[in-house]
């Protein structure tokens, strides 16, 4: 890296902390792709992430810092590789 060039912290790291399947705190979040009470789909530095469950709601969103917190009953989560041309997940209608 050349001197003087910096990369924002959110662009370097991604973490997911899950507390008792009731609260998930993520860093490295770049974009919220879709969300409703049953799923939250995000684009992170490590690929797309889907959190699935019931009664999900975003309680904190600071994209400038790459941080997001979701609360509710979290049943599962999974990652997919980043895609350039299309999104893996689509918002349900």
N, CA and C of each residue as an Amber inpcrd file, in Angstrom:
protein
   279
   0.8460000  -1.1790000   0.0000000   0.0000000   0.0000000   0.0000000
   0.8860000   1.2340000   0.0000000   0.5350000   2.1900000  -0.8230000
   1.3120000   3.4100000  -0.9040000   1.0820000   4.2600000   0.3350000
   2.0910000   5.0110000   0.6730000   2.0020000   5.9110000   1.8160000
   0.8830000   6.9230000   1.5820000   0.0770000   7.1440000   2.5990000
  -1.0010000   8.1140000   2.4980000  -2.3350000   7.5080000   2.0940000
  -2.3280000   6.2990000   1.5280000  -3.5910000   5.6410000   1.1830000
  -4.1020000   4.8920000   2.3940000  -5.3470000   5.1170000   2.7400000
  -5.9240000   4.4040000   3.8720000  -7.2060000   3.7200000   3.4460000
  -7.4880000   2.6190000   4.0920000  -8.7190000   1.8770000   3.8520000
  -9.5520000   1.9900000   5.1120000 -10.8550000   2.3310000   4.9950000
 -11.6980000   2.4320000   6.1840000 -11.7180000   1.1150000   6.9570000
 -11.8620000   1.1870000   8.2700000 -11.8880000  -0.0050000   9.1100000
 -12.9570000  -0.9740000   8.6370000 -14.1400000  -0.4780000   8.2620000
 -15.2270000  -1.3470000   7.8290000 -14.8420000  -2.1560000   6.5970000
 -13.9090000  -1.6600000   5.7920000 -13.5240000  -2.3600000   4.5690000
 -12.4870000  -3.4480000   4.8340000 -11.9500000  -3.5410000   6.0360000
 -10.9070000  -4.5170000   6.3310000 -11.4290000  -5.7530000   7.0620000
 -12.3860000  -5.6020000   7.9280000 -12.7900000  -6.6860000   8.8140000
 -14.2870000  -6.9310000   8.7810000 -14.6290000  -8.1830000   9.0500000
 -16.0400000  -8.5470000   9.2090000 -16.1250000  -9.4750000  10.4100000
 -17.0490000  -9.1780000  11.3160000 -17.3090000 -10.0640000  12.4410000
 -18.8100000 -10.2480000  12.5830000 -19.1830000 -11.3790000  13.1620000
 -20.5680000 -11.6390000  13.5060000 -20.5620000 -12.2000000  14.9180000
 -21.2100000 -11.4960000  15.8250000 -21.3190000 -11.9510000  17.2100000
 -22.7820000 -12.2730000  17.4710000 -23.0630000 -13.5040000  17.8720000
 -24.4230000 -13.9500000  18.1100000 -24.5850000 -14.2050000  19.6040000
 -25.5540000 -13.5360000  20.2390000 -25.7980000 -13.6700000  21.6730000
 -27.1220000 -14.3840000  21.9120000 -27.0470000 -15.6180000  22.3970000
 -28.2240000 -16.4030000  22.7760000 -29.2890000 -16.4800000  21.6830000
 -28.8670000 -16.4300000  20.4420000 -29.7800000 -16.4990000  19.2890000
 -30.8550000 -15.4210000  19.3230000 -30.6420000 -14.3420000  20.0770000
 -31.6030000 -13.2510000  20.1890000 -31.0570000 -11.9260000  19.6680000
 -29.7490000 -11.8470000  19.5000000 -29.1340000 -10.5930000  19.0570000
 -27.8700000 -10.9200000  18.2610000 -27.7570000 -10.3030000  17.0850000
 -26.5670000 -10.4650000  16.2530000 -25.9750000  -9.0880000  15.9890000
 -24.6920000  -8.9410000  16.2530000 -23.9770000  -7.7000000  15.9750000
 -22.9450000  -7.9990000  14.9010000 -22.9940000  -7.2360000  13.8090000
 -22.0870000  -7.4580000  12.6940000 -21.2600000  -6.2130000  12.4160000
 -20.0330000  -6.4280000  11.9810000 -19.1900000  -5.3430000  11.4860000
 -18.7800000  -5.6970000  10.0630000 -18.2520000  -4.7340000   9.3460000
 -17.8620000  -4.9540000   7.9590000 -19.0490000  -4.9720000   7.0160000
 -20.1840000  -4.4250000   7.4680000 -21.3920000  -4.3810000   6.6450000
 -21.2660000  -3.2570000   5.6260000 -21.4740000  -3.5870000   4.3650000
 -21.3630000  -2.6040000   3.3010000 -22.7230000  -2.1330000   2.7910000
 -23.7420000  -3.0350000   2.8370000 -25.0490000  -2.6980000   2.2880000
 -26.0970000  -3.6520000   2.8490000 -27.2840000  -3.1370000   3.1170000
 -28.4280000  -3.9690000   3.4730000 -29.1750000  -4.2300000   2.1730000
 -29.2440000  -5.4940000   1.7710000 -29.8630000  -5.8550000   0.4940000
 -31.3660000  -6.0610000   0.6120000 -31.8150000  -6.6280000   1.7320000
 -33.2380000  -6.8690000   1.9540000 -33.4590000  -7.1800000   3.4220000
 -34.6550000  -6.8500000   3.9120000 -34.9870000  -7.2670000   5.2640000
 -36.4970000  -7.2630000   5.4680000 -36.9350000  -8.1710000   6.3040000
 -38.3040000  -8.1950000   6.8060000 -38.2420000  -8.9350000   8.1340000
 -39.3800000  -9.2880000   8.6910000 -39.3700000  -9.8960000  10.0170000
 -38.8190000 -11.3170000  10.0330000 -38.6060000 -11.9120000   8.8550000
 -38.1010000 -13.2800000   8.7720000 -36.6790000 -13.4050000   8.2340000
 -36.1490000 -12.3430000   7.6410000 -34.7890000 -12.4170000   7.1130000
 -34.1660000 -11.0340000   7.0330000 -32.8430000 -11.0140000   7.1680000
 -32.0570000  -9.8050000   6.9290000 -30.9050000 -10.2490000   6.0390000
 -30.7710000  -9.6260000   4.8760000 -29.7320000 -10.0040000   3.9160000
 -28.7910000  -8.8160000   3.7340000 -27.5010000  -9.0700000   3.8940000
 -26.4820000  -8.0240000   3.8880000 -25.3590000  -8.3560000   2.9390000
 -24.6820000  -7.3260000   2.4650000 -23.4210000  -7.5030000   1.7380000
 -22.3230000  -7.0600000   2.6790000 -21.3600000  -7.9480000   2.9260000
 -20.2440000  -7.6550000   3.8170000 -18.9310000  -7.8600000   3.0690000
 -17.8570000  -7.5580000   3.7300000 -16.5300000  -7.7860000   3.1520000
 -16.2600000  -9.2690000   2.9230000 -16.9940000 -10.1410000   3.5980000
 -16.7970000 -11.5860000   3.4590000 -17.8360000 -12.2510000   2.5770000
 -18.6440000 -11.4700000   1.8920000 -19.6860000 -12.0090000   1.0270000
 -21.0580000 -11.6070000   1.5340000 -22.0950000 -12.1780000   0.9030000
 -23.4550000 -11.8960000   1.3330000 -23.7900000 -12.7830000   2.5260000
 -24.5330000 -12.2220000   3.4820000 -24.9320000 -12.9270000   4.6950000
 -26.4410000 -12.8340000   4.8110000 -27.0840000 -13.9540000   5.1120000
 -28.5200000 -13.9740000   5.3720000 -28.7410000 -14.4480000   6.7960000
 -29.4550000 -13.6550000   7.5740000 -29.8930000 -14.0500000   8.9110000
 -31.3660000 -14.4040000   8.7880000 -31.7590000 -15.5740000   9.2520000
 -33.1340000 -16.0400000   9.1420000 -33.7060000 -16.2530000  10.5320000
 -35.0060000 -15.9650000  10.6960000 -35.6400000 -16.1780000  11.9860000
 -37.0460000 -15.6340000  12.0330000 -37.4480000 -15.1980000  13.2260000
 -38.7890000 -14.6630000  13.4370000 -38.7000000 -13.3700000  14.2330000
 -39.5450000 -12.4220000  13.8980000 -39.5920000 -11.1590000  14.6280000
 -38.2900000 -10.3740000  14.5680000 -37.5780000 -10.4840000  13.4540000
 -36.2950000  -9.7960000  13.3160000 -36.5080000  -8.3160000  13.0760000
 -35.6880000  -7.5150000  13.7360000 -35.7100000  -6.0750000  13.4740000
 -34.3060000  -5.5150000  13.6860000 -33.9740000  -4.5480000  12.8620000
 -32.6710000  -3.8880000  12.9360000 -32.7590000  -2.8280000  14.0210000
 -31.9020000  -2.9530000  15.0250000 -31.9120000  -1.9860000  16.1210000
 -30.7850000  -0.9710000  16.0110000 -29.7910000  -1.2860000  15.1770000
 -28.6820000  -0.3400000  14.9580000 -28.1710000  -0.5330000  13.5360000
 -28.0290000   0.5810000  12.8280000 -27.4720000   0.5450000  11.4770000
 -26.6180000   1.7800000  11.2870000 -25.3280000   1.5840000  11.1370000
 -24.3810000   2.6650000  10.8760000 -23.4740000   2.2120000   9.7410000
 -23.9560000   2.3970000   8.5120000 -23.1890000   1.9380000   7.3540000
 -21.8580000   2.6600000   7.2120000 -21.7880000   3.9120000   7.6490000
 -20.5190000   4.6380000   7.5560000 -19.4360000   3.9670000   8.3970000
 -19.8540000   3.2510000   9.4350000 -18.9180000   2.5090000  10.2890000
 -18.9820000   1.0080000  10.0230000 -19.8980000   0.5910000   9.1350000
 -20.0150000  -0.8190000   8.8010000 -20.6440000  -1.6620000   9.8960000
 -21.4800000  -1.0650000  10.7490000 -22.0410000  -1.7880000  11.8910000
 -23.5470000  -1.9440000  11.7800000 -24.0240000  -3.1290000  12.2000000
 -25.4500000  -3.4180000  12.1870000 -25.7560000  -4.3690000  13.3420000
 -26.8900000  -4.1400000  14.0010000 -27.3650000  -5.0360000  15.0520000
 -28.7910000  -5.4470000  14.7250000 -29.0550000  -6.7410000  14.8370000
 -30.3780000  -7.3070000  14.5850000 -30.8260000  -8.0160000  15.8560000
 -32.1010000  -7.8140000  16.2260000 -32.6560000  -8.5190000  17.3730000
 -33.8970000  -9.2800000  16.9480000 -34.2050000 -10.3450000  17.6490000
 -35.3360000 -11.2110000  17.3620000 -34.9170000 -12.6520000  17.5960000
 -35.7070000 -13.5970000  17.1360000 -35.3650000 -15.0200000  17.2550000
 -34.5830000 -15.4270000  16.0110000 -33.2960000 -15.6380000  16.1600000
 -32.4250000 -15.9710000  15.0350000 -32.2990000 -17.4900000  14.9450000
 -32.8200000 -18.0570000  13.8580000 -32.7950000 -19.5010000  13.6670000
 -31.5470000 -19.9740000  12.9320000 -31.0710000 -19.1660000  11.9780000
 -29.9100000 -19.5870000  11.2060000 -29.2820000 -18.3870000  10.5100000
 -28.0690000 -18.6070000  10.0410000 -27.4120000 -17.6280000   9.1870000
 -26.4870000 -18.3780000   8.2540000 -26.2780000 -17.8020000   7.0690000
 -25.3340000 -18.4190000   6.1460000 -24.7180000 -17.3630000   5.2430000
 -23.5720000 -17.7170000   4.6990000 -22.8020000 -16.8470000   3.8280000
 -22.8150000 -17.3780000   2.4080000 -22.6740000 -16.4830000   1.4630000
 -22.4350000 -16.8530000   0.0720000 -21.3100000 -15.9680000  -0.4440000
 -20.6480000 -16.4240000  -1.4800000 -19.5520000 -15.6490000  -2.0700000
 -20.1100000 -14.3930000  -2.7150000 -19.3350000 -13.3220000  -2.7300000
 -19.8000000 -12.1050000  -3.4190000 -20.0400000 -12.3780000  -4.8860000
 -21.0910000 -11.7700000  -5.4240000 -21.4060000 -11.9200000  -6.8480000
 -21.3590000 -10.5530000  -7.4910000 -20.8270000 -10.4940000  -8.7060000
 -20.6820000  -9.2110000  -9.3960000 -21.9400000  -8.8100000 -10.1590000
 -22.5840000  -9.7700000 -10.8400000 -23.6590000  -9.4000000 -11.7430000
 -25.0570000  -9.4660000 -11.1340000 -25.2930000 -10.3640000 -10.2000000
 -26.6270000 -10.4630000  -9.6150000 -26.5310000 -10.8830000  -8.1620000
 -27.5810000 -10.6300000  -7.4380000 -27.6180000 -10.9910000  -6.0280000
 -28.1390000 -12.4050000  -5.8720000 -27.5750000 -13.1180000  -4.9020000
 -28.0090000 -14.4730000  -4.6240000 -29.4000000 -14.4730000  -4.0170000
 -29.6740000 -13.5200000  -3.1460000 -30.9400000 -13.4690000  -2.4310000
 -31.8290000 -12.4100000  -3.0330000 -33.0850000 -12.6510000  -3.0540000
 -34.0590000 -11.6790000  -3.5490000 -35.0390000 -11.3910000  -2.4290000
 -35.5120000 -10.1710000  -2.3890000 -36.5110000  -9.7860000  -1.4040000
 -37.8020000 -10.5310000  -1.7100000 -38.3600000 -11.1750000  -0.6780000
 -39.6130000 -11.8910000  -0.8850000 -40.7730000 -10.9110000  -0.9600000
 -41.7770000 -11.2620000  -1.7410000 -42.9240000 -10.3570000  -1.9290000
 -44.1080000 -10.8520000  -1.1460000
